[in-house]
Amino acid sequence: QVQLVESGGGLVQAGGSLRLSCAASGRTFRNNAMGWFRQAPGKEREIVAAISWNGGTTYIADSVKGRFTISRDNAKDTVYLQMNSLKPEDTAVYYCAAKVARAPVFPVSTSYGSWGHGTQVTVSS
């Protein structure tokens, strides 16, 4: 199983940017598609972005398209979520997750076997 630790969250004003990082350890995650999810208070967890094992295929949810990008550096065992033009509605706990080995990136919301503990992102208006 892959262990995941998120970092980079914090408090930012609307219009600002943050870059979240998710560092993997344990079993190599280079065979794993990865995803970023978020959960706001009182709401269900939702997929934000996903990326294939080699970074060749990405998915960005419509709610953040044009503002967020996902990338990965397999040499550093890290996946990133660059968040620009942040809005108050982006406030949530953000989680990274690793799909089980060799699971395809689509469908983007299923087959995740490992989860991080989350990092809080708060966007003030």
N, C-alpha and C positions, 0 to 999 in steps of 0.2 A: 504494500500500500504506500501511496505517496503522502508525505506530510507537507502541508501547505501553510505558509504564514504570510498574511497580508500586511502591508504597511503603506503609509502615504496619505491616510485620511486626515481630516481636520476640519477646521472652521474656515470658510472662505465667503467672501461677498459675492452676490450675484454678478455674473459676468466674468468671474475669475476662473482659474484653472487649477487642477490638481492632477498628479500622476500617481496612480496606485500601482504598487508592485506586489507580486505574489511569488515568493521564493519557495522552491520545492526541494525536498530532501528525501532521503530514503531510496526507495526504488526509483530508477530513472523515470523521468516524466516525458522523455523525448518521444515515446511512442503514444503519448496521450494527447488527444484533443483537450482543450481547456475552455472554461467558461467563466464569465463574471456574472454574478447575480446581485440583486439588491432587494432589500426588504425595508419598507417604510413602516412606521408605527400604524397598526391597524389595517395593514394591507398584506396581501399575499406576496410571497417571494416571486420575483420575476427575472427572467433572463435579460441581460443587458447586452452581452457580446459573447462571441465564441470564436475559437481559432483552431484550425487543424494542427496536426502534430508538427508539420513543417512550416506552418505559417502561410501556406499557399492559398488557403481558403479562410475567409472570415465572415462573420455575421454580426450585424449591428441592429439592435432593435429600432423600430421606427421612432420611438419616443426620444431617442438620443442620436439618431442618424444625423451626420453632418457636424456633430459636436464631440462625439467620443470616438476613439480609435483603440483597437486592441492589437497588440504585437507580442512577440516572444523572442527570447534569446536563449536558445537551447544550450549554448556554451556556458551560460550563467544559470541555467535551470530556473529561469524567471519569466513570468508573463506580466505584461503591463496593461493598464487601462489609462489612456490619456483622456482627461475630461476637460473640455474647454467650454466657454460660454455657459457656465453652470447656472442653474436656475434653482429657486427654492424647492421646487418639486423634485429635484434630484436628491434631496436630503433623505438619507437611508443608511442602513448598515450594508456595506458591500462585501460580498463573499467571492472568493475564487474557488473553483472546483475543477477536479481532474476527471475526465471520463475514464472508464475502464480501458485497459490497453487495447489499442487498435479499433476502438469504437469510432465510427465516422462522426464528423462534426455535426452532420444533419441526421436526425432531428436534433435541434440544439438544446432542448430542455430535458433530455433523457440520458440515462446510462452514466451518471456521474457516481464515481466510487469513493472519492476523497474530497473533503471540504476543509477550508480554513475556518478560523474562528470569527473572521469578519473585522472590518475596520469602519469606523463611523465617519460619514461625510455629512457635514452640516453646511447648508448654503443659506446665508442670511440675505434678506431683501433690503 
